[in-house]
Every structure is written in structure tokens, then in C-alpha cells.
Amino acid sequence: MVRSDYDKACVNTMLTTYPWDEKYRVLDVNDVLTPALVVYPNVVAANIARTLRLLDQKAERWRAHIKTSKLGLTLRMLLEHGVRNFKCATTLELLTACSLGAEDVLVAYPVMEANARRVRAIAGQFPAVRISVLAETPDQVMQWRDSSVGIFLDINPGMNRTGIEQNNSTRVMQLIREIQSVQLEFRGLHYYDGQYGSMDDNERTSAAHTGYDRLLDLVREIHHNGFDVPEVVTAGTPTFLGSLTYKGFQKSGFVHRVSPGTLVYNDATSLAQLPQEFGYEPAILVLSRIVSRPADNIITCDAGHKAVCADAGVPTCVVMGRSELMPLSPSEEHLPLQLNESGGPSLGEALYLLPRHVCPTVNNFDLALAVRSGKIDSVEKVTARGREAPLSDRISALASLDLVRASAAKR
């Protein structure tokens, strides 16, 4: 099977092999229905500890993004390590974080209409939690009037996904005035520079630092106009190193927090982006099984894109410890793998897959197997998987009506 130029380019942005380590073996693998999500809590704890060492043991510098972690198990581990500030993208993630004891949560997504009303309701349910949201227009600011919710302005660093263009300081000043005019709290700037992921380390850090120079110019202009900037949030996983090494954030006059999420678990992409000396390791794998051999040089396992997410391109994963296997384009339930030497695994054999993009892969599963020392220690719910019911009040009413109908049918 010939790989396209696009697929070849994708391979360059991720690891293509990863060595086997016995700590990942699941001893009761023959009892496991596959595909299955496997989390290794000891490795999660080690990755959290590595991050805190890089932050000089200052947990308050980390606004951890829970779009990745999602499991209540992992959020509790972050809290046990002193991490209290979080960032999320959905109302279910917000609810999960608040329920588990987070003290400060930024909804880093431009929620509107019913989604905004739901955030307000959760803020009312958890008045002790400091909840903030993003805004980039006056309408987005005004929907938070008469609430305790604080506002971060979302700055577009050139990724062109959301936010105010970085050079549009006039609009930034206007919005800060709008925030204060309705007695809301301006809590700072949110700046996600995720567009540099495909660069090498030096290029990525240089590009990030150039953006941070411009960001500090904006902060100085805000100060010149008489406003304080309490907090600046930068850097997901790709530019984590750039934020750590940028001297302008030191003694800056504001609280600077980084917001990587992927590095609690890591994947084939983040492990290629992060310096090897940081020591990060995979903490989540997908356990799969060989189900077919449709050709001499192709075998197929049961981890299609409904298991290992394909949003980052092909290959979707790395087969741990099996450099002779190269994942090809998946379908919903099937993942063909090109076999680059004779022999290969037999039907029914288990494979351990390191996802290329772990965040949506975690979201594909309801449950995860927590494995310690080879043994399945517990089955953990992927607590913040998916979203809340789109019409939660009506869903409850319909459920009650269904119970009435069922009772009537029995009579």
C-alpha cells in the first residue's frame, strides 16, 4: 500500500516507534474486551511530578486543561499534587472539576446562549469555585451581567480559531471598559498559540517568544490605559517549553500560568514535541487485538477511529514495541497495519497502541482500566466524556413521562 505525501508529512510530526516496557503489560489481557482504554496511574503521577519540577514546584503556575484528563481519577491526582487551577472546554468538564474540588476553573471556550446559561447555573451551584469564561465581543460580555463569573479576553495569536486579533488593542480596551461598565471582573488574557506544533523545537520556541513579545506589548498598552491585567494564560503542550523559557513572564507584574493538558498522559505527538530530557512517558494506551490478516503484508486490529481518534491524521497511533507494524488508514472499527517484515503477530494477539492524539481518544471510551504492576486495579469512569444532555430539564421530564407510561402499560 502506497502512502500519500500527506501521510508522510504527518509521520514527521510524531514518533513512529516507541520501545516496549514491561510496566505496560496487562497480565489478565485475555479477559479484556477490546478495544480498551488503559490508564497507568503510577505513570500519571510521575508525569504530574515532572511538570511540577519544571514549574519549580509551584503548582499555582499550572492551569491544567482537563479536556485531556477527563477521568475523575486523574483530576483527583492533580488535586492531590496541589494543582487547584484548571481550564476546560465543556459544561460537563466544568461540572466535573467543580464537583471534585477545583478552586478556580476557566471555561476556555466561547460559550453562547444555552451553554452560557448552563455555566451560570453551575456557578450558582458552586459559589465557592472561582469560575471564569472567555469573551471577544460586547455581546459575549453582556451575557454575564449580574453573575459572579469573571472574564478573560481571548487573544488570537495567529491560530485563527477564536479570539481578538493580537494587534487590535482598540478592541481590547473597548471590551475591558464594557466588562467594568456592568460590574464584572476582568481577570486577564487567554492566549493559546497551538499553531506551532509541526515546527522543530528551536523554531517553535522562537515563534512562541516572538508572539509573547507582542503579547507583553499589549499588556503594557492595557496598563497605559489605566487597567490591571491580573493573569495571563499561555501555552498548551506544544509551546510549553517556550513559555517556560520566556524571561518576559518572570517578574511581569501579573500571574502567569501555563495550560498544557496532554502531558498528563502524553501521546505520540507530544512525546515528539517535548524535550526528551523532560522524561515524560505514555500514561494511557489503547489495548487492541489482531482480528484479521487480509493480505501477506497487512494485518488488522480492532482499533478503528471509534477507538483511536483519527483527527490528527494517519498514522493514528504507534504500536508499542512493534516497529515492524505501521498503522494505515482506519475505518470505524478496523485498523489495518502494514507488516514490514515476515512473520508478525498472530490472530488474537494483543497490541498496545500509543495514540497520536490522546485527548479525543480518551473521549471515545466510557471506562478505563487502571493498571498497576500489571494488574487491573480498578475500572474507572471517564467522568467528563462527551457532553451534558442538550435539554437536561426536558430530558428529566421525558424520563418521568416514560416511567408513567411504563407503569400504565403494566396495568
N, C-alpha and C positions, 0 to 999 in steps of 0.2 A: 504494500500500500504506500503510495507516494504522499509525502507530507507537503502541504501548501507552504508558500513563503510566509503567509500569516502565522501558521502554526510554528514554523521555525523561529520566527521573531518572538513569539510568545515564550518559547523554551528559554530564550536568552534572559528573560526577566524572572526566572525562578530556578530553584535547584532541580536537577534532573536525576540525581541519585541521592540516597541517604542510607548510611550504613545501619545494619541491624544491631540492636542492643537487646539483650535478654530481658531487661526490665519491662519491655513492652509485650512480652509473651503472655497470652491468656491461657491459663492451664486447662480450664474447662471449655475450650473453644468448640469442642464437638457438641456441646449442649446449647450453643448460642444460635438463635435465629439471625441470619444475615440478610442484608447489610445491617450492621450495628455500630452505634457511636460509642467509642470507648474513651473515657477520661481517666487520666492518671493524676490523682490529687497530689502525690508527692512531687511530681514534676511541676504542677501548677504552683505549689508553694515555693518551689525553687525559682521559678520564673518571676514570681512576685518579689521574692527576696532580691533577685538580681536587679530588678527595676529600682527597688528602693536603695540599693547600694549606689546605683548610678545617679540617684537623686540625693545623695549624701544623707540617706536615712530620713529624709524629710517627706513623709507621706503626704503632707499638705500640698506638695508641689504636683501631685498626680491627680488629675481629674479623669479617672478611668472610664473609658467608653464601654458600656455594658451591652452594646449591640453584639459584641463578640461573646462575652462570658455567659450571659443568659441563664445559666444554671444557678439556682439558689445556693447550691454547694459552693460554687466559685465566688459568688458575691459575699457569702459569709466568710470565706477565706480572706478576701480583700479587706473586709471589715476587721477581722482578727489581726491583720497586719497593720492596722491603723489608718487604712485608706477610708476617708469619710466623704470625699468629694467625687461625684460621678457625673457622667454625661450619658444621655440616651437619645433614642430616635422615635420611640413609640409610647403611647399611653400605657401599654402593658408593661414595658420596661420601666416606666416611671412608677407605676403602681408596685411592681416587684421590688424596686430599690427602696421605696418608702416603707414598704411592709417589712423589709428585712433589717432596717435600721440606718439607712443612709441619712446623713445630716444635711447634705447640700447636693441638689440634682439640677443640672442644666438640660432642658429638653432641646437638643441641638438639631432642631428641625423646624421649619416654618409652619407650625400648626395653624389651621384656619377653621372657622365655623364650628361644627360639632366637635372637632378634635380639640379646639381651643376651650370649648365649654367643658369638655371632659377633663382637661388639665386643671381648669379652675375647680372642678368638683373634687379632684384628687388633692389639690392644695388645701381645700376646705376640710378634707378628711384627715390630713396630716399637717396640722398647723405648725408643728414643731420643726418640720422639714423646710429648709430654705430652697424654694423652687424658683427656677429662672427659665426664661424662654428666649428665642431669637426673634428679632424683628428687622425688617429692612424697608418698610413703608409706614406712613402715618396710620393707615387702616389697621395694620398689624399691631401697632402700638395701642390704638384706641380700644381694641377688643379686650384689653386687660384692665380697663378702668375699674376702680372700686374693687380691686383684688390685692392680695398680698404678693402676687407674682412679680418678680423682678425682670428687667430687660437687659439682655446683651444685644448689641448691634452686630449683625452678621456681615463680615467684611469679605468681599470676593478677591482673593489673591491672584486671580487669573485662571482658576479652575473652571469658572463659568458654569457653576452648578447652582449656587444660590448666593445671595449677598449683595452688598453695595460695592460698586467698583472702588478699588482701593484709592484711586486719585480723586474721588468725588467727596472732598471734605465738606463742601457746602451742604450736601445732603446729610452727611453725618451730623453736622451741627444742628441742622433743622430738626432731625429726629431726637437728638438729646433734649432740645427745647420742648418738643412735643411730649416726651416722656415726663419731664419735670412739670409741664403745664397741667397734667392730670394727676399729679402727686404719686407717680410711680417712681420706682427706684432704678436708676441707670447703674448697672452692675459691671459693665465693661464691654470688651470687644472679643468676638469669636472669629478665629482666623484658621481655616483648615486648608493647608497647602498640600493637598494629596495628589497634585498633578505631576509630581516629580518622581513617581515611583519607578519608572523604567530607566532612570539615569543611573550611572555608577555612583559610588559613594562620594567622590570628590565633586562631581558635577551637581549632585543632589544637594550637598551641603552648601556649595557656593550659591546655587539658585535660591535655596531657602534663606540664606543670610542676606542676599540682595533684597528679597521680599521683606525680611524683618527690618532692614534699614528703612524701607518705605513705611512700614507699619509704625515704627517709632517716630517718623516724621509726622504721621497722622496723630499719634498720641500727643506730641509736642504742640501741634496746632489746636487740639482739643483743650489742652491746658492753657494755651494762649488766649482762648476764648472764655476762660473762666470756669471750666468744668474739670472735675476729677475723673480719672479712669481707674476704678478700684481694682479691676482684674483684666488680664489679657490671657486668653486660652489659645494655644497654638499646637500644631503638630500631632497628627496621628502617627501611626507606626513608621511610614516611610521617611518622614523628616524628624523623627525623634532625636537622632544624633545631631542634626542641625540645630535643634532647639537647645540641646544640652551644651553645645559648644559656642553658642552665640553670646558674646560678652555683653551685648547691649541689654540683655534681660537681667543681668546682675546689677543690683543696686539701682533698679529702674524707677523706683517710686510707686510701682503697682505690684500686686500679687501676680506672678507669672506661673501658669500651670500648663503642663503638657497633657495631652489627652489620647495617648495610644491605647488601643484595646486589644489588638491582635496578639500582642506579645505575652498575654497571659497563657495562651495556648500555642501560638505560633503555627505557621504553615510553610509550604514550600516557597512562597513568595517572600514572607517576612524574614525567613532564615537566610535568604539570598541578599536581602536589603540591609540587615543588621550586621554590624561588625562581628566576626567570628569570636573575637576575644570577649565579647559581652557574655558568651556562654549560654545563650538561650537554647532550649530544646523543645521538641514537639511534646505537647501535653494532651493532645487529642488526636486519635486516629480513627479511621473507619475500617472496621473488620468486615472483610468480604470473602467470598468463596468462589472458586472456579466452577463454572456450570456447563461450559461447552468448549469444544475445540473445532471450530468450523473450518479451519484450514491448517496446514502443517505449521505455518509461521504465525498463527493467530489463536489466542485463547480468549475466553470471555468470562468475566466475573459478574457478580450480581450487584454492582455499584454504579448504576447509571446516574443521570443527572438529578434524579429524585433522591439520591443519597449524597454523592459528592457533587457539589454545585459546580456548574459549568460557566458561570457568568464571567470569569476571568479568562476564558479561552481554553484551548486544547494544547497540551495535555491538562486534564483537570486535577491530576494528582501525581504523586511519586509512589511506586511500590517499594516500601521499605525493605532494604537488604536484597533487592532483586533488580540489579542494574540491567539485566538482560531483557526486562519487560518494559515496554514503552506504551503508556496508555494512548489510545486513539480516540476518535470522536465518539462520545457516548450517545445512547438513546435513553429513553426514560428509565428503564430497569437494567439495561445491559451496558457493560463497559468492555469493549474489545481491547486487547493488549497485543502489540506486536512482539513476537518472540524472536530475539536476535541471535539465538544460538540453538543448537539441537537439544532435544530433551524438553526441559521445562517442567512446571508443576503439573500434577495430575488432577483429574476431575475430583472435586470435593475438597481440595487443599485450600487452607485459609491463607489469605493475603492481608497484609496490614498496609493501609493506604494513608499517606500523608497528603491532605488536601492542598490544592493550590490556593484556595481562598476558604479559610476555616469559618469565617463569620456566618455566611449563608448556609454552609454545610451543617453547622450546629443547628440552625433553624429548620433543617429538614427532618429532624428527629424529635419525637415526643419524649423519649427516655434515653439515658446514657448509662452505660455500665461503668461504675467506679472500680478501678483495678489497682490493688496494692500488692506488691510482691507476687504477682502472677495470679492472685486470687480475686474473684469478683466479690468485692467488699459490700457493695450496695447497688441498687438500681435507683438512679436519680432522675427526677423530673426536669426536663428542660423548661424551667419555670416561665421564662419570658418568651417562649416560642410563639411566633405568629403575632396575632393582634387580639384586642378585645372584641367582643361581639359588636357588630356595626350599629345595632339598635338594642342596646342592652336592656333598656326599660321595656321595650316591646317584646324582646325575646323572653323575658321573665313572664310577661302577661300571656304570651302564646304557650309557654310551658305549662302555666297554670290551667289554661284552657284545654290543653291536651290531656291533663290529668282528669279534668272534669268529664271530657268525652270518653276517656278510657273507663272511668268509673260507671258512666251511664251505659256503655256497651256491655259491661259485665252484668248489669241488671237486665 
